Amino acid sequence: MTRAIWLVVVGIISVQVGAAFAKDLFGTISPTAIVWLRLVTSALVLTAIARPRLKARSREDWMVVVGFGVSLGLMNWAIYQSFARIPLGIAVTIEFIGPLTLAVLGSRRVRDLVWVGLAGLGVLLLGFEPADLTVAGVLYALLAGAAWAAYILLSARTGARWPGLDGLAVASVLATLLLTVPAVVSGGDTLLDGRVLLIGAMIGLLSSVIPYSCEMTALRTLPPSVFSILMSLEPAAAALAAIVILHEVITPLQGVAIACVIAASVGATRGQPVLTEPAPD
């Protein structure tokens, strides 16, 4: 199980390092364009691996995978818009309220109200130091969190209707198509820059292909409850990546706020079925 745990940790670090490199590129290309490049990369790789079968699919199959693709695209777009405006660690912390809320709503344990309160305290503490926050950045992070919750619910339904990676591959293609026009309009001639395309492909590998591969391999042997708890490290990984790569230093109070949300997530997900799927943030 130790190997599986390390695979999940590598996936988490890879996602947030990719996000930090993406933010570092925002001065050259728009967040919409860079997230589109990431989706293009993951769609190409996943489609090549899965080679999804599209024939004999029911209307319900397509409705589910379209919803999955929309939630995937919206989640990625919204979180990139968020950390273009506020620190990466804080954006991911606020986004994590989405899956945390989903975990609590799916529980009948009274003690989970404590975790709701702790998460609320964390978000409240972030508000005490608003210098690094913007209303738009916070709202985009909340939108990303809501899309993440929808992604989790729809991923289970997609997995039940589409075998293997077929559903994820199709959803990735749909998400890419959804953002193509806005990406081309906002990216313009920058999308023809070889350096930008190369970095965009690297971000796609770091933020999608590597974590998907690590997490899918780990879940073959890792108990779902352990996986859920490990995924609670996302906000801390985001804050660390932002410090190392972007030199975004969080204040002690913001560190306490992030710790509150992480602790709430660990508490809410202990002993519950896995609710957190690989999330391409």
Secondary structure, 3 states (H helix, E strand, C coil): CHHHHHHHHHHHHHHHHHHHHHHHCCCCCCHHHHHHHHHHHHHHHHHHHHCCCCCCCCHHHHHHHHHHHHHHHHHHHHHHHHHCCCCHHHHHHHHCHHHHHHHHHCCCCCCHHHHHHHHHHHHHHHHCCHHHCCHHHHHHHHHHHHHHHHHHHHHHHHHHHCCCCHHHHHHHHHHHHHHHHHHHHHHHHHHHCHHHHHHHHHHHHHHHHHHHHHHHHHCCCCCHHHHHHHHCCHHHHHHHHHHHHHCCCCCHHHHHHHHHHHHHHHHHHCCCCCCCCCCCC
